[in-house]
C-alpha cells in the first residue's frame, strides 16, 4: 500500500474502456449527459488504453484490471476517483457525482477479493470525497482539496480513519466553470519526486505554496497555453520518471530540463474527451518507499 506519490510504481489498478465504455452505443448514449467534450471512439479508446497499460507494465508495474457490470458509466475508466489508498487499507469514497456511487464499493470488493487488500473504512452520510482530491506529500502528510467533489464532512471522516499520526493539509480549490464539472486537486499539482512537483501556479493558494516551500518542494509551473489540455496531469512512475499525454511539447521540455525521464501516451479518446489524464486513469496501489 502507498503513502507517497512518487516512489517506484509497483502495482496499479486500471479499468479498461472495454469494461467502462462497453460499446459505441453506450458511449453515444452517455457522453453528453456526463459533459464530455465529445463522444469517444470505442475502438481507438481501447487502443489508447492498451498503449498506456503497456507503458505501465514496461516500467515494471503490475497492472491489475478491474471488472464491473455493464451499467457502470463511462467515468468508471478513471479509477483514481473512487478510492483512497492508505497504508492501513482502502477508504471507499462517497462520490461527488452521484452517477458514480456504485464504483467505490465495487472497486474495493474487487481489490479485496483479487488482491487481499484490507478495507479501512467508508466515507458516507453528508461526507463527500473523491480520490482525485487526495495526494500524499510523504508517509505522514496528506493534502486534500476542498471543492465541488470533496467537502469538509468528507475530509473530517477521512482524517478520523487515518488517525492523529497523519497530518492532513486542507487546500481550498477554485470553482469549476459548471457545477457538474470536476475540479480536483490533482488538476493543479502532480508530485514528481520528494522535492519536485508540477503545478498550475495561478490555482495554488498561498497557504499551500507555503506548505510546499516549507517541505523544500520545488514547483515547476505548467505552461498556461497547455494547461487546458491536462498538461498538469502527470503520473510519477518513479522519482523523476513520469508519464503524460502526448502533444504537450513545452511541458515535456520543462520536465526534461528538470531531470525527468518522460514517457507519453495517446489520449485523444480516453483523456481529452472526458478530461482525465494519466493520474485519473490509474490507481497506484503499491510504490517503493
Secondary structure, 3 states (H helix, E strand, C coil): CCCCCCCCEEEEEECCHHHHCCCHHHHHHHCCCCCCCCCCCHHHHHHHHHHHHHHHHHCCCEEEECCCCCCCCHHHHCHHHHEEEECCEEEECECCCHHHCCHHHHHHHHHHHHHCCCEEEECCCCCCECHHHEEEEECCEEEEEEECCECHHHHHHHHHHHCCCCEEEEEECCCCCCCCCCCCHHHCEEEEECCEEEECHHHCCHHHHHHHHHCCCEEEECCHHHHCCCCCCCEEEECCEEEEECCCHHHHHHHHHCCCEEEEECCHHHHHCCCCCCCCCCEEEEECC
